[in-house]
Amino acid sequence: MTKLTSLTIKEALDGLKKKEFTATELTEAHIKASEAAQHLNCYITETYDHARAQAKESDARYAKGEAKLLDGVPIAMKDLYCTEGIRTTAGSKILENFKPPYESTVSGNMFSDGAIMLGKANLDEFAMGSSNTTSAYGNVINPWQRKGDNKPLVPGGSSGGSAAAVAARIAMGATGTDTGGSIRQPAAFCGITGIKPTYGRCSRFGIIAFASSLDQAGPFARTVEDCALLLQSMAGYDPKDSTSVNRPVPEYFKSIGQSVKGLKVGVPKEYRVDGANPEITKLWDKGVDMMKAAGAEIVDVSLPHTKYALQTYYVIAPAECSSNLARYDGVRFGLRIDGKDLNDTYEATREAGFGKEVKRRILIGTYVLSAGYYDAYYNKARRVRKLIWQDFINAYEKCDVLLTPTAPTPAFAIGENEQDPVTMYLNDIFTVPASMAGMPGISLPVGLSADGLPLGLQLLGRPFDEETVFKAAGALEKAADFTHLPQSLQAKAA
């Protein structure tokens, strides 16, 4: 029998239905693998006993012939999702001992479908970062390494713990959130697949907020089909979230394997940026050829306001972060450092509880929302955002999906680029535009760099047309045939 931790979600579900193994055996295999991979620091809180109890319930349903969509599948839950009675920190010291009295809608949906939670995955503090080095609970280590170099690499961020766990085969899938690329960029860095659905497709209720008009839940997995299964469970209308859209959730996995003959794939010229890694550009050209060989029609398109997307994002996202994080004052929940008066308590609590990057973004956000600069920065950014959205709408009059790079470089070493926050922010240059426009986007691994690191491409689609995105991604995945493993797993497989 194939090693249980090497199975895809689809393979595991098939094996469970055929009674080749039990949910308990599958869960124990992943717990054992997780214990052996603790050096990667993927989890802030391990929930192994909880997982064992869930596995036992799954086995009972399989015995009765009542298995659900994800029954028995062990996953990692990003520690931004509130889990009832289980510590939820958002990667921050200020929520170090917070145990929510309620469940997020997305995690609740997945548990109702039989998913098993192995732990709460590490992340950049409050999802603010592109490297998973801002967590109050330490860096996550990417399971991949450069050839001839043992420096630990970042897994990407903010959902780095989730991506690294899936890449290291210590979870079959994972949840993430994508505000400016925090699912797609880590997926590219870790050699796995991740999708940010259309804004409003998944409920934000119970997901600790960073930037409310941008945050969107989505899954990680090792295949496009597995992501489709996870998203089907996660998605759906929720009256508790005012931005949730009341539309039926398709059976996404049925789109995979369909022919892409005649599908129009747009290639935006603005994504050919100065200073981009030549390997990324070469991979992009290779991806275009793959889609053409699969029967798709390649169309040149333009997204003229793309060049303003990153600057616009770093006005709007910090502004919303400044507003959302005002609730952490030491009064109602979370860390409290008593001062000589109320204002002193606020200051002392936030000084001790927030990390450097969170403080930086709060200050930027407070500045752009201040009376003298609201119109000059925030309102202008909102107007530019509408232009970015319109660019995508115009492009989709000519094509069905867009094909672009996911990240400008492969994964970099921990400590590199950290002295200059602007350099770190540039990691999101290819992912931010779709986030600003609320469009769905999937990243999948297509090749390796000269250093032996995974490189990803992303496919972006029309609003609420994840089915076409999955169809195109399935074709690209088949053509790329990416079967490479992180070095540590190569040694075990040998």
C-alpha positions as CSV (number, residue, x, y, z in Angstrom):
1,M,0.0,0.0,0.0
2,T,1.2,3.5,-0.8
3,K,2.5,5.4,2.2
4,L,-0.5,7.1,3.7
5,T,1.0,10.6,3.9
6,S,1.9,10.4,0.1
7,L,-1.8,10.1,-0.9
8,T,-3.7,13.0,-2.4
9,I,-7.1,13.9,-0.8
10,K,-8.9,12.2,-3.7
11,E,-6.8,9.0,-3.3
12,A,-7.4,9.0,0.5
13,L,-11.1,9.4,0.1
14,D,-11.2,6.5,-2.4
15,G,-9.1,4.3,-0.1
16,L,-11.3,5.1,2.9
17,K,-14.5,4.2,1.0
18,K,-12.9,0.9,-0.1
19,K,-11.9,0.2,3.5
20,E,-8.2,-0.1,2.6
21,F,-7.4,1.9,5.8
22,T,-9.3,3.8,8.4
23,A,-9.5,7.5,9.2
24,T,-7.8,6.7,12.4
25,E,-4.9,5.1,10.6
26,L,-4.7,8.0,8.2
27,T,-4.7,10.5,11.0
28,E,-2.1,8.7,13.1
29,A,0.2,8.6,10.0
30,H,0.0,12.3,9.7
31,I,0.4,12.9,13.4
32,K,3.6,10.8,13.4
33,A,4.8,12.7,10.3
34,S,4.0,16.0,12.1
35,E,6.0,15.0,15.2
36,A,9.0,14.2,13.0
37,A,8.7,17.6,11.3
38,Q,8.5,19.9,14.3
39,H,11.6,21.7,13.2
40,L,9.6,23.2,10.4
41,N,7.4,25.0,13.1
42,C,4.3,24.7,11.0
43,Y,1.9,24.6,13.9
44,I,1.4,27.1,16.7
45,T,-1.1,24.8,18.5
46,E,-1.2,21.0,17.8
47,T,-4.6,19.4,18.2
48,Y,-3.7,15.7,18.0
49,D,-6.2,14.4,20.6
50,H,-9.0,16.5,19.0
51,A,-8.0,15.0,15.6
52,R,-8.1,11.4,17.0
53,A,-11.6,12.0,18.3
54,Q,-12.7,13.4,14.9
55,A,-11.1,10.4,13.2
56,K,-13.1,8.0,15.4
57,E,-16.3,9.8,14.4
58,S,-15.3,9.5,10.7
59,D,-14.7,5.8,11.0
60,A,-18.2,5.4,12.6
61,R,-19.8,7.2,9.6
62,Y,-17.8,5.1,7.1
63,A,-19.0,2.0,9.0
64,K,-22.7,3.1,8.6
65,G,-22.2,4.1,4.9
66,E,-22.8,7.8,5.8
67,A,-19.4,9.3,4.8
68,K,-19.4,13.0,4.0
69,L,-17.5,15.1,1.4
70,L,-14.1,15.3,3.3
71,D,-14.7,12.5,5.9
72,G,-11.4,11.4,7.4
73,V,-9.1,13.9,5.6
74,P,-6.5,15.4,8.0
75,I,-5.9,19.1,7.4
76,A,-4.1,22.1,8.9
77,M,-6.2,25.1,9.9
78,K,-4.6,28.5,9.6
79,D,-4.5,30.1,13.0
80,L,-6.5,33.0,11.8
81,Y,-9.7,30.9,11.8
82,C,-11.6,31.0,15.2
83,T,-12.0,27.4,16.4
84,E,-14.4,27.0,19.3
85,G,-12.6,26.3,22.6
86,I,-9.3,25.9,20.8
87,R,-6.6,28.6,21.1
88,T,-6.6,31.0,18.2
89,T,-3.7,33.5,18.2
90,A,-3.5,35.1,14.7
91,G,0.3,34.6,15.1
92,S,0.3,37.4,17.7
93,K,1.3,37.7,21.3
94,I,-1.7,39.9,21.9
95,L,-4.0,36.9,21.4
96,E,-1.6,34.3,23.0
97,N,-4.3,32.8,25.3
98,F,-7.5,33.6,23.3
99,K,-9.9,30.7,23.1
100,P,-12.9,31.7,20.9
101,P,-16.4,30.8,22.2
102,Y,-17.6,30.3,18.6
103,E,-16.5,28.6,15.3
104,S,-15.7,30.3,12.1
105,T,-18.2,29.5,9.3
106,V,-15.5,28.0,7.0
107,S,-14.0,25.7,9.6
108,G,-17.5,24.8,10.8
109,N,-18.4,23.9,7.2
110,M,-15.3,21.7,6.8
111,F,-15.8,19.9,10.2
112,S,-19.5,19.3,9.2
113,D,-18.1,17.6,6.0
114,G,-15.8,15.3,8.1
115,A,-12.4,17.1,7.9
116,I,-10.0,16.4,10.7
117,M,-7.9,19.2,12.2
118,L,-4.3,18.3,13.1
119,G,-3.4,21.8,14.4
120,K,-3.5,25.5,14.0
121,A,-1.0,26.5,11.4
122,N,1.6,29.3,11.9
123,L,1.3,32.5,10.0
124,D,2.7,36.1,9.7
125,E,1.2,38.1,12.6
126,F,-2.4,39.1,11.8
127,A,-1.6,37.8,8.2
128,M,0.7,40.8,7.6
129,G,3.7,39.6,5.7
130,S,5.0,37.6,2.7
131,S,7.6,35.4,4.4
132,N,6.1,34.0,7.7
133,T,8.9,35.7,9.6
134,T,6.7,38.1,11.5
135,S,4.9,35.5,13.6
136,A,5.3,35.9,17.4
137,Y,5.8,32.1,17.5
138,G,8.9,31.9,15.3
139,N,9.6,31.4,11.6
140,V,8.2,28.6,9.6
141,I,10.8,26.7,7.6
142,N,10.1,25.8,4.0
143,P,10.7,22.1,3.5
144,W,12.5,22.9,0.2
145,Q,16.2,23.8,0.0
146,R,18.5,25.3,-2.6
147,K,21.0,23.0,-4.3
148,G,24.3,23.1,-2.4
149,D,22.9,25.5,0.2
150,N,21.5,24.6,3.6
151,K,20.2,28.0,4.5
152,P,16.6,27.7,5.8
153,L,14.1,29.3,3.3
154,V,10.9,31.1,3.9
155,P,7.7,29.3,2.9
156,G,6.0,32.6,1.8
157,G,3.3,34.4,3.7
158,S,1.1,35.0,5.3
159,S,-0.2,31.4,5.1
160,G,3.3,29.9,5.3
161,G,2.5,27.3,8.0
162,S,-0.4,26.0,6.0
163,A,1.7,25.8,2.8
164,A,4.7,24.2,4.4
165,A,2.6,21.6,6.2
166,V,1.0,20.5,2.9
167,A,4.4,20.5,1.1
168,A,6.0,18.5,3.8
169,R,3.2,15.9,3.7
170,I,2.2,16.4,7.3
171,A,-1.3,17.6,6.3
172,M,-3.3,16.5,3.2
173,G,-4.7,20.0,2.8
174,A,-4.9,23.3,4.6
175,T,-6.9,26.5,4.9
176,G,-5.3,29.9,4.2
177,T,-6.4,33.4,3.7
178,D,-5.5,35.7,0.8
179,T,-5.5,39.4,1.3
180,G,-2.8,40.4,-1.3
181,G,-1.5,37.0,-2.3
182,S,-1.2,35.1,1.0
183,I,-2.4,31.8,-0.5
184,R,-1.0,32.0,-4.0
185,Q,2.6,33.2,-3.1
186,P,3.2,30.5,-0.4
187,A,1.8,27.9,-2.8
188,A,4.4,28.9,-5.4
189,F,7.2,29.0,-2.8
190,C,6.3,25.5,-1.5
191,G,5.6,23.7,-4.8
192,I,1.9,23.1,-4.1
193,T,-1.5,24.4,-5.3
194,G,-3.6,27.1,-3.7
195,I,-6.7,29.0,-4.8
196,K,-8.1,32.4,-3.7
197,P,-11.7,32.3,-4.7
198,T,-13.8,35.4,-5.7
199,Y,-14.2,37.8,-2.9
200,G,-17.5,36.9,-1.2
201,R,-17.4,33.2,-2.2
202,C,-16.3,32.1,1.3
203,S,-17.6,33.6,4.5
204,R,-15.3,35.8,6.5
205,F,-17.3,35.2,9.8
206,G,-14.9,34.0,12.5
207,I,-11.7,34.8,10.5
208,I,-9.7,37.3,12.4
209,A,-9.7,40.4,10.2
210,F,-6.7,42.1,8.6
211,A,-8.3,44.1,5.7
212,S,-12.0,43.4,5.4
213,S,-12.5,44.4,1.8
214,L,-9.6,42.1,0.7
215,D,-9.5,39.1,3.1
216,Q,-10.7,35.9,1.5
217,A,-10.5,32.3,2.6
218,G,-9.2,29.6,0.4
219,P,-7.5,26.1,0.4
220,F,-4.1,24.6,-0.2
221,A,-3.5,21.1,-1.5
222,R,-1.1,19.1,-3.6
223,T,-3.4,18.9,-6.7
224,V,-5.9,21.1,-8.5
225,E,-8.6,18.4,-7.8
226,D,-7.9,18.4,-4.1
227,C,-8.2,22.2,-4.0
228,A,-11.6,21.9,-5.8
229,L,-12.8,19.4,-3.2
230,L,-11.7,21.6,-0.3
231,L,-13.2,24.8,-1.8
232,Q,-16.5,23.1,-2.3
233,S,-16.7,22.4,1.4
234,M,-15.4,25.9,2.4
235,A,-17.6,28.0,0.1
236,G,-21.3,29.1,0.5
237,Y,-23.5,31.9,1.6
238,D,-23.5,33.0,5.2
239,P,-25.9,35.7,6.5
240,K,-23.4,36.4,9.3
241,D,-21.1,38.0,6.7
242,S,-22.5,41.0,4.9
243,T,-20.0,40.5,2.1
244,S,-21.0,36.9,1.5
245,V,-22.7,36.4,-1.9
246,N,-25.8,34.2,-2.1
247,R,-24.9,32.0,-5.1
248,P,-25.0,28.2,-5.4
249,V,-21.7,26.4,-5.0
250,P,-20.8,24.2,-8.0
251,E,-19.2,20.8,-7.8
252,Y,-15.8,22.3,-8.8
253,F,-14.0,19.0,-9.3
254,K,-16.3,18.2,-12.3
255,S,-14.5,21.0,-14.2
256,I,-11.2,19.3,-14.0
257,G,-10.2,17.2,-17.0
258,Q,-12.5,19.0,-19.4
259,S,-11.0,20.1,-22.7
260,V,-9.6,23.6,-22.9
261,K,-9.8,23.6,-26.7
262,G,-11.0,27.1,-27.8
263,L,-10.5,28.5,-24.3
264,K,-9.0,32.0,-24.6
265,V,-6.0,32.6,-22.3
266,G,-5.0,36.2,-21.8
267,V,-1.4,37.2,-21.3
268,P,-1.2,40.7,-19.8
269,K,1.8,42.7,-21.0
270,E,2.1,44.7,-17.8
271,Y,3.2,41.6,-15.8
272,R,6.5,41.7,-17.7
273,V,8.2,43.9,-15.1
274,D,11.7,45.2,-15.1
275,G,14.0,43.3,-12.8
276,A,11.9,40.1,-12.7
277,N,13.9,36.9,-12.4
278,P,14.6,35.6,-15.9
279,E,13.7,32.1,-14.8
280,I,10.2,33.4,-14.0
281,T,9.8,34.9,-17.4
282,K,11.0,31.8,-19.1
283,L,8.6,29.7,-17.0
284,W,5.7,32.0,-18.0
285,D,6.6,31.6,-21.7
286,K,6.7,27.8,-21.2
287,G,3.3,27.9,-19.5
288,V,1.8,29.8,-22.5
289,D,3.2,27.1,-24.8
290,M,1.7,24.4,-22.6
291,M,-1.8,26.0,-22.7
292,K,-1.5,26.5,-26.5
293,A,-0.5,22.8,-26.9
294,A,-3.5,21.8,-24.9
295,G,-5.8,23.6,-27.4
296,A,-6.2,27.0,-25.8
297,E,-6.1,30.2,-27.8
298,I,-3.5,32.8,-26.5
299,V,-4.6,36.4,-26.5
300,D,-2.6,39.5,-25.7
301,V,-4.4,41.7,-23.2
302,S,-3.6,44.9,-21.2
303,L,-4.2,45.8,-17.6
304,P,-2.9,49.4,-17.7
305,H,-3.5,50.2,-14.1
306,T,-1.6,47.2,-12.8
307,K,1.5,49.4,-12.2
308,Y,-0.5,51.2,-9.4
309,A,-1.9,48.1,-7.7
310,L,0.9,47.6,-5.2
311,Q,0.9,51.3,-4.1
312,T,-2.9,51.3,-3.9
313,Y,-2.9,48.1,-1.8
314,Y,-0.5,49.5,0.7
315,V,-2.8,52.4,1.3
316,I,-6.1,50.5,1.5
317,A,-4.9,47.4,3.4
318,P,-3.1,49.3,6.2
319,A,-6.1,51.7,6.5
320,E,-8.4,48.8,7.1
321,C,-5.9,47.1,9.4
322,S,-5.7,50.3,11.5
323,S,-9.5,50.2,11.9
324,N,-9.8,46.4,12.5
325,L,-6.9,46.2,15.1
326,A,-8.3,49.1,17.2
327,R,-10.3,46.4,19.1
328,Y,-7.1,45.0,20.7
329,D,-7.0,47.4,23.6
330,G,-6.6,45.1,26.6
331,V,-10.1,45.7,27.8
332,R,-12.4,43.0,26.4
333,F,-10.1,40.1,25.4
334,G,-6.5,39.1,24.7
335,L,-3.4,40.5,26.4
336,R,-3.7,43.2,29.1
337,I,-0.9,45.2,30.5
338,D,-2.2,47.5,33.2
339,G,-1.0,51.1,33.2
340,K,-1.5,54.1,35.5
341,D,-4.7,55.1,33.6
342,L,-6.8,53.8,30.6
343,N,-4.6,55.5,27.9
344,D,-1.5,54.1,29.5
345,T,-3.1,50.6,29.5
346,Y,-3.9,50.9,25.8
347,E,-0.3,51.9,25.0
348,A,1.4,49.3,27.2
349,T,-0.9,46.5,25.9
350,R,-0.3,47.3,22.3
351,E,3.4,47.9,22.7
352,A,3.9,44.5,24.3
353,G,1.3,42.7,22.2
354,F,1.9,43.8,18.6
355,G,5.0,43.0,16.6
356,K,7.1,45.5,14.5
357,E,5.4,44.8,11.1
358,V,1.9,45.1,12.6
359,K,2.8,48.4,14.3
360,R,4.2,49.7,11.0
361,R,1.0,49.0,9.1
362,I,-1.2,50.4,11.8
363,L,0.8,53.6,11.7
364,I,0.6,53.8,7.9
365,G,-3.1,53.1,8.0
366,T,-3.8,55.7,10.7
367,Y,-1.8,58.3,8.8
368,V,-3.8,57.8,5.5
369,L,-7.1,57.9,7.3
370,S,-6.2,61.1,9.2
371,A,-8.2,64.2,8.5
372,G,-5.6,66.0,6.5
373,Y,-4.7,63.0,4.2
374,Y,-8.0,61.0,3.9
375,D,-8.8,62.4,0.4
376,A,-5.2,62.7,-0.8
377,Y,-4.5,59.0,0.0
378,Y,-7.4,56.8,1.0
379,N,-10.1,58.1,-1.3
380,K,-7.7,58.4,-4.2
381,A,-6.6,54.8,-3.6
382,R,-10.3,53.7,-3.7
383,R,-10.8,55.4,-7.1
384,V,-7.7,53.7,-8.5
385,R,-8.9,50.4,-7.2
386,K,-12.1,50.7,-9.3
387,L,-9.9,51.4,-12.3
388,I,-7.9,48.2,-11.6
389,W,-11.2,46.2,-11.3
390,Q,-12.4,47.7,-14.6
391,D,-9.1,46.6,-16.3
392,F,-9.9,43.0,-15.4
393,I,-13.5,43.3,-16.6
394,N,-12.3,44.7,-20.0
395,A,-9.7,42.0,-20.3
396,Y,-12.3,39.3,-19.8
397,E,-14.2,40.6,-22.8
398,K,-11.3,39.2,-24.9
399,C,-10.4,36.1,-22.9
400,D,-11.7,33.5,-20.4
401,V,-8.7,33.4,-18.0
402,L,-5.4,35.2,-17.5
403,L,-2.1,33.4,-17.1
404,T,0.7,35.2,-15.2
405,P,3.6,34.4,-12.9
406,T,2.7,34.0,-9.2
407,A,5.8,35.5,-7.6
408,P,8.8,37.5,-8.9
409,T,11.4,35.1,-7.4
410,P,11.7,31.6,-5.9
411,A,11.7,31.2,-2.1
412,F,14.5,33.2,-0.5
413,A,16.5,32.6,2.7
414,I,15.2,33.7,6.1
415,G,16.7,37.1,6.8
416,E,17.1,38.1,3.2
417,N,15.2,41.2,2.1
418,E,14.1,41.9,5.6
419,Q,16.0,45.2,6.1
420,D,13.9,46.9,3.5
421,P,10.2,46.5,3.9
422,V,9.5,47.8,0.4
423,T,11.6,44.9,-1.1
424,M,9.5,42.5,1.0
425,Y,6.2,44.2,-0.2
426,L,7.4,43.6,-3.9
427,N,6.9,39.9,-3.3
428,D,3.2,40.5,-3.9
429,I,3.5,42.4,-7.1
430,F,1.9,39.7,-9.3
431,T,-0.8,38.7,-6.8
432,V,-2.1,42.0,-5.5
433,P,-3.9,43.2,-8.6
434,A,-6.4,40.3,-8.5
435,S,-6.9,40.8,-4.8
436,M,-7.7,44.5,-5.4
437,A,-10.3,43.5,-8.0
438,G,-11.7,40.6,-6.0
439,M,-11.0,38.1,-8.8
440,P,-10.4,34.4,-8.3
441,G,-6.9,33.1,-8.8
442,I,-5.1,29.8,-8.5
443,S,-1.3,29.1,-8.3
444,L,0.2,25.8,-9.2
445,P,3.8,24.5,-9.5
446,V,5.0,24.3,-13.1
447,G,8.8,23.9,-12.9
448,L,12.0,24.2,-10.9
449,S,14.6,27.0,-10.7
450,A,18.3,26.4,-11.5
451,D,18.7,26.1,-7.7
452,G,16.1,23.3,-7.5
453,L,13.3,25.4,-6.0
454,P,9.6,25.3,-7.2
455,L,8.2,28.0,-9.4
456,G,4.5,28.7,-9.9
457,L,2.2,30.3,-12.4
458,Q,-1.3,31.6,-11.6
459,L,-4.5,31.6,-13.6
460,L,-7.0,34.4,-12.9
461,G,-10.6,34.2,-13.8
462,R,-13.9,36.1,-14.0
463,P,-15.8,36.8,-10.8
464,F,-17.5,33.6,-9.5
465,D,-16.2,31.6,-12.5
466,E,-13.9,29.3,-10.4
467,E,-15.1,26.5,-12.6
468,T,-13.2,27.8,-15.7
469,V,-10.2,28.6,-13.5
470,F,-10.2,24.9,-12.3
471,K,-10.6,23.7,-15.9
472,A,-7.6,25.7,-17.1
473,A,-5.5,24.8,-14.1
474,G,-6.3,21.1,-14.6
475,A,-4.9,21.3,-18.1
476,L,-1.8,23.2,-17.0
477,E,-1.2,20.8,-14.2
478,K,-1.4,17.8,-16.6
479,A,1.0,19.5,-19.0
480,A,3.5,20.5,-16.3
481,D,3.5,17.1,-14.7
482,F,5.2,18.5,-11.6
483,T,6.2,15.5,-9.4
484,H,9.2,17.0,-7.6
485,L,9.5,16.6,-3.9
486,P,11.3,18.7,-1.2
487,Q,14.8,17.3,-0.6
488,S,13.9,15.8,2.8
489,L,11.1,13.8,1.2
490,Q,13.3,12.7,-1.7
491,A,15.7,11.1,0.8
492,K,12.8,9.2,2.5
493,A,11.4,8.1,-0.9
494,A,14.7,6.8,-2.1
